[in-house]
Structure formats: C-alpha cells, structure tokens
C-alpha cells in the first residue's frame, strides 16, 4: 500500500511551457547530509536510479493542485511537479513540506512568490493581514468586487491573498449563484461585472479555484458569465453549443464515473481556453499557465485510464472490425479513436510509444480498412493514419505491403495508402491544409533515408517496388490529366525538371532509354521564337544540365538532337552543351591514348593471343581494343609502328626472370678508356641475349665486345620526342643514346 500511495511521476516544465515526463518512481522525504536539510527524493521504479533530489527550501512556494499534484519552482524558469497516483500520498508529502516550512497543511500554497519590488512592503504588513477583505456577495456590490479583482492582477502577493479569500466560506459559489439571479432579471450591467470577475479569477492562475469553478455544479455558470463580454453587442451562446450541439457519445458504455466526469470536464475547460477566452496578451500569457497544466494532466489521466482498461479497448476493436457494425456506429468508433490519438499527443515520448504499441497490437491498421467508402470514416481514418506514420513509418510500410497479398482480386483503389493519396489530391480546403499534411506523410513513407535495411530484409527495395507498382499511377493522375491531348505541358515539364534536379543516374538512364527529351525539344521548336514562360522553363532545364555538367544527358542530347538545336542562337546554352560534349570527348581520347602507351608492353607481348582463361579454366575469346575503341586504337598503332621501326635494334628483350636488359655496343674508344656513352656505335647490329642467357648467333660477328648494362625498367616515350626521332632517321649511322 505504501508503494502505491507514494508512486509518482516527475515532470519539468520546458521552454515551450509544456510538461516533460522525467520518469515514474517512488517519493520519500528524508534528511540529506550533503544538502543539510530535509529533501524530496524520487527513485525510479525500473532501476532505482535517482530521478529527483530536491531540498525543501523554507523560501520556496509549493502549490498543491487537483489533490494529486505538487508544483514548485527551484530556480528561474525551472518548474517541477510531482503527480501522485493516489491522493493519500500527495497529502502525506504535502504535510511534510508544510511541516518543514511551518505552514498550515490546509493551505493550497505555502507562501507567496515574492518579487523584489514587493518584498519590503510585504515585510511591513502585519501578520493578521493574510487575507483580502471582500465586499459582501450582493448584486449591489458586483462593481466593487470586479474592481478589486482586476486591481490585484499586477501583484503576485495580492493575487494570492485574493485567491485565499475567494476560497473561504464558499465565496466563489455565492458569486456564481448571483449570475443566475442577474440572468433571470436580465441585469446586463451585473452580467458585465460578473464577466470581468470570472475572467479575472481565471487569471489568478490558482488550481484550487479551478477545482471549484470547473466542478460539475459550477462550470456551466462560469461559461454563462463568460458569454456576457461587455465589448459584444449580443452575448455568445456557448452554453447552448456545449449542451445541445456538442453531444457526448459513448461508443462503448463507460462504467467508470470518474473517467466520464474527467472527459466532460476536460472538454469544457478546453473549450473555455480555446474558444471563450480571448487570446491573451504578452502580459496575460503567464496568467493561464495553471489552466494549461490543468488540461494537460487531465488528458494524461484520461489516456492512462483508457489504456489500462483492456476490456473497454477490446470491445471497441471488436465492434470496429465487425463488418456487421452499422455505418453510423462505425463513424462513432473511428471518431473516438481519432480523438483518442489526439489526446495521446499530450503524453511524453515513452508513454506515447507504449500507447501506439497497444493500438498496433490490437490491430488498428486492419481496422481502418473497413468502411472506407464512407466519407466521414475515411477522413477520420486518414487522421489516425497520420498519427501512426509519425509514430512508426516502418510499421505502416510493413502493413501496406501486405494488403495486396491478402486477396487475389484486391483493387488498388481500396489500398489504405491510395486512399490517403486520394484524400490529398481531392482536398476540399482552398488553403490545402490537409493536403500539405498528407503530402508530408507520404514523403516520410517513401523517404529512403528512414527505411531500415536489416540483414534479413531490404525494406527500401521492397517498399519502393510496391509503391511504384500499386501507388505511383494513383499519385500521378492529376499530372497525366493536365497533359492529356497536349493541352498543357507545364505540369509535365516541371516534373521532369525536378527529376533531373536529383542528378541521379538511375533516373538519367531511364530518361535516355525512353527518349524523353524528344517531346521537350519538339515543344521548344514548336514554340518558335516566342519569348514566354514555356520557352524560359525549357531553356533553364538545358542550362541546368550544362552548368551541372551531367555527362550522360549531355552526350544523349548532342548525339541525338543537336542538329535540331544548333540553329538556336539567341542563347548560348546549346553551343555550351556542344562545347562540354567536345571537351569530354577530348578528355576520353587523351585518357585512352595514355592508357595504351602505359600498356604497350602488354600489347607487344600478348598481340598473338586470341583466348584467355577464366577462373573455371574455360577458354573465352579475348576482347580486342581495336573493336572497342577503333579510332583511338588506329592512331595508337600507327604511332607504335613508327616507334618500332626507329628503335628496332635497341628494343629491350625479356630475360628469363621477366626483367628487361638493354644491350648496345661501344666503339674502340671504349677500350681505350673513353666514355662509351659519347662514342659512336658500330654499324653492325649487336647480339641480343638468348633465352638461356648466352649470346645468340649473329650473321655478322660483333666488331667490338658486347657490354651489358644493369637492369632498368621500361620507360614511356614522351610525345615531344617525335621530332627528334624523325631527325635521327635521316642518319642511318646515328643511334639513340642511353645513359649507363
């Protein structure tokens, strides 16, 4: 019992004035030596880690709200809250806080949040003046009461004292009873004063007052007072809307009276905040923070109570998935889940995840498919679908891919994702608010960046294949309809421009394969010399391809369409494309020539080979460079023959080890000690080394001894030596010089 009573959730208020859930645990009050005082400790129920350690400061203002909340500020812009599972636990800790501060536990706040400007005045006040003296609760004194309420809003101390006075002796309930009297008498002046009083009391920002004002027997009178805004010629009819128009429907009877009361209360308080109260000014904004917290914690409690009631949710799903359920009943069920999901957005991330996992396990996605031919059901189901996509795109993808497999004759129109696409396309809102929302969801679903790729599954490949097979035609219907009979090609041109803008070679190959530039170029030529939006859009498309240097598209355009485009000279775009094309062609030629020069050795050794063997030992015909690159190869072979004829006698021969040796002869001067490199060689050819290392026989014996140099690697011949070679050919006795 003790654990349950002291079970709490710890909340902190973030910069957006929203409560963040810091975890669930058990609270205790104990003396902490390090902090030198009694402190509140909360240890997580999951692992016992410390969620909160807060010393009960004598100067901190603690507030008790809604019987199960304790709220306080530890520093500027750092608010904390403990939400107790049971009232008894909250009362126990509250008494401890009041005991440390020497306060009466009957109070809802331990002390005033004092600012510096009022601290001195507060110290001068006698202790007996802890309450504001209120005028008697009478019709004749309403103006005086209204002036008093509005006058204290600028002072935190006076706001607190007024709140305590209003709660004493049932003063607030007496005021609301006067409303009924004024309305019966049609006393407009009194009703206007009551509007100012109730509005001012809401701005006191006190949870204890809210508990009274929003109770079942008072809340409609509060709404009634707020109808008589003095600035309006005629009062609003908020009560009529809440009691007649806004009907509360129980899709499944709610047996828990506390839950039902919470739901009613939360809806009405939300209506007061969103509809009745005017938008607060910057000065008034903080006055309603407690009202926001009141609604927030109510919603958290409602979702938790519904989620924990397994019998209730099971019954709701049973009726939702029953095909015999009437259409009107199905609408109520789907709308209930829509509101249920909307309420869940108040939960913190970990609690929201648990909520959606519960719905997924119960089968929320298959349940949405039934009754989709009804417009209201379809709209509500789409909203639920939005919440689910935001929660887990992968879960939704997995479900939609299974739909076509469930039946052989499934129509693509009834697939859940296609229903969503149609909702987006057919959005009746002139501002396209819903369409924009759904467009974002579709982008989330088809975004490859957030798709999983585990070892046993390739979500990216599977889902995109599914989408292009079953959904793409539905998505592109408006695009195709706008270009039918060539009435309008701007939708198609923009689409193509966006695709090319991706600079994805997969799309580029598809464009090339389908000759998709042909209709674009025909449109440009048909448009003639007219300078219009269509002309500019097409020119910009080709300019983008040129600037981004998309080589595959440039080659395709020049090879296939340049003759039709070269006459267009009012822009330099197409000449620029031609220039890019020629530059790339030259680069490829130079690269090939360089490659074949580097591979000259390999070509020379293997020129007689016609076959090569693969890893399995099978003979495969070897591809020939002259077949793959005829023009470049021809130029290379012609240059190679000239080189061979020039250097025939001194071309290196392979040794048994696979290295190369250069063999040349020296004149007699070499034997006399002169530098052999500078001597003129003999006219007769020298002998090359035979395969076994011994000199091969020659037709003419060498005139001088053969001298072998050290091994050197085969060097490439630079292009600038061609002229020197031609000069050397003119003298038959001149040989190229090689350094030793």
Secondary structure as the mmCIF struct_conf table of DSSP 4:
data_model
#
loop_
_struct_conf.conf_type_id
_struct_conf.id
_struct_conf.beg_label_comp_id
_struct_conf.beg_label_asym_id
_struct_conf.beg_label_seq_id
_struct_conf.end_label_comp_id
_struct_conf.end_label_asym_id
_struct_conf.end_label_seq_id
HELX_RH_AL_P HELX_RH_AL_P1 UNK A 2 UNK A 5
TURN_TY1_P TURN_TY1_P1 UNK A 6 UNK A 6
STRN STRN1 UNK A 7 UNK A 13
TURN_TY1_P TURN_TY1_P2 UNK A 15 UNK A 16
BEND BEND1 UNK A 17 UNK A 17
STRN STRN2 UNK A 19 UNK A 32
TURN_TY1_P TURN_TY1_P3 UNK A 33 UNK A 36
STRN STRN3 UNK A 37 UNK A 44
TURN_TY1_P TURN_TY1_P4 UNK A 45 UNK A 47
STRN STRN4 UNK A 50 UNK A 55
TURN_TY1_P TURN_TY1_P5 UNK A 58 UNK A 59
STRN STRN5 UNK A 63 UNK A 65
TURN_TY1_P TURN_TY1_P6 UNK A 66 UNK A 68
STRN STRN6 UNK A 69 UNK A 75
TURN_TY1_P TURN_TY1_P7 UNK A 76 UNK A 77
STRN STRN7 UNK A 78 UNK A 84
BEND BEND2 UNK A 85 UNK A 86
HELX_RH_AL_P HELX_RH_AL_P2 UNK A 87 UNK A 101
TURN_TY1_P TURN_TY1_P8 UNK A 102 UNK A 102
TURN_TY1_P TURN_TY1_P9 UNK A 105 UNK A 106
BEND BEND3 UNK A 107 UNK A 108
STRN STRN8 UNK A 109 UNK A 109
BEND BEND4 UNK A 110 UNK A 111
HELX_RH_AL_P HELX_RH_AL_P3 UNK A 116 UNK A 124
BEND BEND5 UNK A 125 UNK A 125
TURN_TY1_P TURN_TY1_P10 UNK A 127 UNK A 128
BEND BEND6 UNK A 131 UNK A 131
HELX_LH_PP_P HELX_LH_PP_P1 UNK A 132 UNK A 136
BEND BEND7 UNK A 137 UNK A 137
HELX_RH_3T_P HELX_RH_3T_P1 UNK A 139 UNK A 141
HELX_RH_AL_P HELX_RH_AL_P4 UNK A 142 UNK A 151
TURN_TY1_P TURN_TY1_P11 UNK A 152 UNK A 154
HELX_RH_AL_P HELX_RH_AL_P5 UNK A 156 UNK A 167
HELX_RH_3T_P HELX_RH_3T_P2 UNK A 168 UNK A 170
HELX_RH_AL_P HELX_RH_AL_P6 UNK A 171 UNK A 185
TURN_TY1_P TURN_TY1_P12 UNK A 186 UNK A 186
HELX_RH_AL_P HELX_RH_AL_P7 UNK A 188 UNK A 203
TURN_TY1_P TURN_TY1_P13 UNK A 204 UNK A 204
HELX_RH_AL_P HELX_RH_AL_P8 UNK A 207 UNK A 213
TURN_TY1_P TURN_TY1_P14 UNK A 214 UNK A 214
BEND BEND8 UNK A 215 UNK A 215
TURN_TY1_P TURN_TY1_P15 UNK A 216 UNK A 218
HELX_RH_AL_P HELX_RH_AL_P9 UNK A 219 UNK A 227
TURN_TY1_P TURN_TY1_P16 UNK A 230 UNK A 231
BEND BEND9 UNK A 233 UNK A 234
HELX_RH_AL_P HELX_RH_AL_P10 UNK A 238 UNK A 240
HELX_RH_PI_P HELX_RH_PI_P1 UNK A 241 UNK A 245
BEND BEND10 UNK A 246 UNK A 246
BEND BEND11 UNK A 251 UNK A 252
HELX_RH_AL_P HELX_RH_AL_P11 UNK A 257 UNK A 271
HELX_RH_PI_P HELX_RH_PI_P2 UNK A 272 UNK A 276
BEND BEND12 UNK A 277 UNK A 277
HELX_LH_PP_P HELX_LH_PP_P2 UNK A 278 UNK A 280
TURN_TY1_P TURN_TY1_P17 UNK A 282 UNK A 284
HELX_RH_3T_P HELX_RH_3T_P3 UNK A 285 UNK A 288
HELX_RH_AL_P HELX_RH_AL_P12 UNK A 289 UNK A 308
HELX_RH_AL_P HELX_RH_AL_P13 UNK A 310 UNK A 321
TURN_TY1_P TURN_TY1_P18 UNK A 323 UNK A 324
BEND BEND13 UNK A 325 UNK A 325
HELX_RH_AL_P HELX_RH_AL_P14 UNK A 327 UNK A 344
TURN_TY1_P TURN_TY1_P19 UNK A 345 UNK A 346
BEND BEND14 UNK A 347 UNK A 347
HELX_RH_AL_P HELX_RH_AL_P15 UNK A 349 UNK A 362
TURN_TY1_P TURN_TY1_P20 UNK A 363 UNK A 363
HELX_RH_AL_P HELX_RH_AL_P16 UNK A 364 UNK A 369
TURN_TY1_P TURN_TY1_P21 UNK A 370 UNK A 373
BEND BEND15 UNK A 374 UNK A 374
HELX_RH_AL_P HELX_RH_AL_P17 UNK A 375 UNK A 391
HELX_RH_AL_P HELX_RH_AL_P18 UNK A 393 UNK A 406
TURN_TY1_P TURN_TY1_P22 UNK A 408 UNK A 409
HELX_RH_3T_P HELX_RH_3T_P4 UNK A 412 UNK A 414
BEND BEND16 UNK A 415 UNK A 415
HELX_RH_AL_P HELX_RH_AL_P19 UNK A 416 UNK A 425
TURN_TY1_P TURN_TY1_P23 UNK A 426 UNK A 426
TURN_TY1_P TURN_TY1_P24 UNK A 430 UNK A 431
HELX_RH_AL_P HELX_RH_AL_P20 UNK A 433 UNK A 446
HELX_RH_3T_P HELX_RH_3T_P5 UNK A 448 UNK A 450
TURN_TY1_P TURN_TY1_P25 UNK A 455 UNK A 456
HELX_RH_AL_P HELX_RH_AL_P21 UNK A 459 UNK A 470
TURN_TY1_P TURN_TY1_P26 UNK A 471 UNK A 471
HELX_RH_AL_P HELX_RH_AL_P22 UNK A 472 UNK A 475
TURN_TY1_P TURN_TY1_P27 UNK A 476 UNK A 476
HELX_RH_AL_P HELX_RH_AL_P23 UNK A 477 UNK A 482
TURN_TY1_P TURN_TY1_P28 UNK A 483 UNK A 483
HELX_RH_3T_P HELX_RH_3T_P6 UNK A 484 UNK A 486
BEND BEND17 UNK A 487 UNK A 487
HELX_RH_AL_P HELX_RH_AL_P24 UNK A 490 UNK A 501
TURN_TY1_P TURN_TY1_P29 UNK A 502 UNK A 502
HELX_RH_AL_P HELX_RH_AL_P25 UNK A 505 UNK A 513
TURN_TY1_P TURN_TY1_P30 UNK A 514 UNK A 516
HELX_RH_AL_P HELX_RH_AL_P26 UNK A 517 UNK A 527
TURN_TY1_P TURN_TY1_P31 UNK A 528 UNK A 529
BEND BEND18 UNK A 532 UNK A 532
HELX_RH_AL_P HELX_RH_AL_P27 UNK A 533 UNK A 547
TURN_TY1_P TURN_TY1_P32 UNK A 548 UNK A 549
HELX_RH_AL_P HELX_RH_AL_P28 UNK A 551 UNK A 565
TURN_TY1_P TURN_TY1_P33 UNK A 566 UNK A 567
BEND BEND19 UNK A 570 UNK A 572
HELX_RH_AL_P HELX_RH_AL_P29 UNK A 573 UNK A 598
TURN_TY1_P TURN_TY1_P34 UNK A 599 UNK A 599
HELX_RH_AL_P HELX_RH_AL_P30 UNK A 600 UNK A 606
TURN_TY1_P TURN_TY1_P35 UNK A 607 UNK A 608
STRN STRN9 UNK A 611 UNK A 613
TURN_TY1_P TURN_TY1_P36 UNK A 615 UNK A 616
BEND BEND20 UNK A 617 UNK A 617
STRN STRN10 UNK A 619 UNK A 621
HELX_LH_PP_P HELX_LH_PP_P3 UNK A 622 UNK A 624
HELX_RH_AL_P HELX_RH_AL_P31 UNK A 625 UNK A 628
BEND BEND21 UNK A 629 UNK A 629
HELX_RH_AL_P HELX_RH_AL_P32 UNK A 630 UNK A 646
BEND BEND22 UNK A 647 UNK A 647
TURN_TY1_P TURN_TY1_P37 UNK A 648 UNK A 650
STRN STRN11 UNK A 653 UNK A 654
TURN_TY1_P TURN_TY1_P38 UNK A 656 UNK A 657
BEND BEND23 UNK A 658 UNK A 658
STRN STRN12 UNK A 660 UNK A 661
STRN STRN13 UNK A 663 UNK A 665
HELX_RH_AL_P HELX_RH_AL_P33 UNK A 668 UNK A 671
TURN_TY1_P TURN_TY1_P39 UNK A 672 UNK A 673
HELX_RH_3T_P HELX_RH_3T_P7 UNK A 676 UNK A 678
BEND BEND24 UNK A 679 UNK A 679
HELX_LH_PP_P HELX_LH_PP_P4 UNK A 680 UNK A 682
BEND BEND25 UNK A 683 UNK A 684
HELX_LH_PP_P HELX_LH_PP_P5 UNK A 685 UNK A 688
STRN STRN14 UNK A 689 UNK A 689
HELX_LH_PP_P HELX_LH_PP_P6 UNK A 690 UNK A 690
TURN_TY1_P TURN_TY1_P40 UNK A 691 UNK A 692
BEND BEND26 UNK A 693 UNK A 694
STRN STRN15 UNK A 695 UNK A 695
HELX_LH_PP_P HELX_LH_PP_P7 UNK A 696 UNK A 697
BEND BEND27 UNK A 699 UNK A 700
BEND BEND28 UNK A 703 UNK A 704
STRN STRN16 UNK A 706 UNK A 708
HELX_LH_PP_P HELX_LH_PP_P8 UNK A 709 UNK A 711
HELX_LH_PP_P HELX_LH_PP_P9 UNK A 716 UNK A 718
HELX_RH_3T_P HELX_RH_3T_P8 UNK A 719 UNK A 721
HELX_RH_AL_P HELX_RH_AL_P34 UNK A 722 UNK A 729
TURN_TY1_P TURN_TY1_P41 UNK A 730 UNK A 730
TURN_TY1_P TURN_TY1_P42 UNK A 732 UNK A 733
#
